[in-house]
Amino acid sequence: MDDARSTPPGGDGGAAPGAAAPAPPPQGWLDTLQSVLQELPGLVSDRVELFSLELVRAGRALAQILMLVVAAAVLAVTAWLALWAGITVALLEAGLHWAAALAAVLALNLVAALLALRRIRRLVPLLRLPRTRRHLTLSPGASVRHANEAAADERAAA
């Protein structure tokens, strides 16, 4: 009699205690939708957990990258200064007056800086993603004009 009371009706007596009976298969599309919605939090939580762990790892990697970039920049600037100091000393040893040697070094650095700024000005329009914007806002009959602008963008970037 005790056994009959502890076994749920319609269940088998060999099931492990505390084990849930399997849910009956869904009958219709509404039941299928409800079962998908019930399983959705479990599916999403695993992916969110993985995403959060990878964000932590990516944040640590980014911090290390930034520190290494700063260290490399300091070392590169130091090397650049040493190079130009050596060039200045070489010019002085060649008999050039110190003011002329410093003026030559200054002029060469300014020319290099101006060339870099000119190149930056040519590249800035590409930050606006011109081809993507044209592709997404293409109006009928404007394809020839856009093709010409794309060619102009390529020439400006070169």
Secondary structure, DSSP 4 states (H G I P E B T S, - for coil): -HHHHHSPTTS-TTSPTTPPPPPPPP-SHHHHHHHHHHHHHHHHHHHHHHHHHHHHHHHHHHHHHHHHHHHHHHHHHHHHHHHHHHHHHHHHHTT--HHHHHHHHHHHHHHHHHHHHHHHHHHGGGGG-HHHHHHHT--TT-HHHHHHHHHHHHHHH-
